[in-house]
Amino acid sequence: QNAHEIPATFANITVEFEAKGSGDGRMFGTISTKQIEEELKAKFGIEIDRRKCVEKMAVDHFGYSKLKFDLYKGIIGTVTVHVSEKK
């Protein structure tokens, strides 16, 4: 039963990152699922296996992205990731 409550917890969380950008608004590098996993653990105390990411991709642009994680069988949690340009 608790497993069904976890996706609601993820809905209220936004993981924040800063990255360097080029002059034309593109981001240098990517934010990996490993970085997202580490940030969730450090800031929110949530442990999630990065290999459970459904999209199998890294965040490669500024702004908001939503990544889906397979938490348990049939239960998907969506993590919001926000990347802003480092000034």
C-alpha positions in Angstrom: 0.0 0.0 0.0 2.8 2.4 0.8 4.3 1.8 -2.7 1.2 3.5 -4.2 1.8 6.6 -2.1 5.4 7.1 -3.3 4.6 8.6 -6.8 2.6 11.4 -5.0 5.8 12.2 -3.0 7.8 12.6 -6.2 5.2 14.9 -7.6 6.1 17.6 -5.1 9.9 17.3 -5.6 12.0 19.3 -8.1 15.7 18.5 -8.3 17.7 21.6 -9.2 21.0 21.8 -11.1 23.2 24.5 -12.7 25.2 24.0 -15.8 27.4 26.0 -18.1 25.9 27.2 -21.3 27.0 28.4 -24.7 26.2 31.8 -26.0 23.3 30.6 -28.1 21.4 29.1 -25.1 22.6 25.5 -25.4 23.9 23.5 -22.4 27.4 22.1 -22.2 27.3 18.5 -21.1 24.4 16.6 -19.5 22.9 15.9 -16.2 23.1 12.1 -15.8 20.7 9.8 -14.0 23.5 9.2 -11.5 23.7 12.9 -10.6 19.9 12.9 -10.2 20.1 9.8 -8.0 22.8 11.4 -5.8 20.9 14.7 -5.5 17.6 12.9 -4.5 19.5 11.1 -1.7 21.4 14.1 -0.5 18.6 16.7 -0.5 15.4 14.6 0.1 16.7 11.4 1.6 15.1 9.4 -1.2 17.1 6.4 -2.5 16.3 5.4 -6.1 18.2 3.2 -8.5 19.3 5.2 -11.5 19.0 2.0 -13.6 15.3 2.1 -13.0 14.9 5.2 -15.2 12.4 4.4 -17.9 13.7 6.8 -20.5 17.4 5.8 -20.2 18.6 9.2 -21.1 20.4 12.2 -19.6 19.0 15.7 -19.4 20.8 17.8 -22.1 18.9 21.1 -22.1 18.0 24.0 -19.8 14.6 24.2 -18.3 12.3 21.5 -16.8 12.4 17.8 -17.7 10.4 15.0 -16.3 12.0 11.6 -15.9 10.0 8.5 -15.1 11.4 5.8 -12.7 10.0 2.3 -12.3 9.8 2.1 -8.5 8.0 -1.2 -8.2 6.1 -3.5 -10.5 3.6 -1.2 -12.2 4.3 1.8 -10.1 6.0 4.7 -11.9 7.3 7.8 -10.1 8.0 11.0 -12.1 10.9 13.2 -11.0 11.0 16.8 -12.1 14.5 18.1 -13.0 15.2 21.8 -13.4 18.5 23.0 -15.0 19.4 26.6 -15.0 22.3 28.3 -16.6 25.3 29.0 -14.3 26.1 32.7 -14.4 
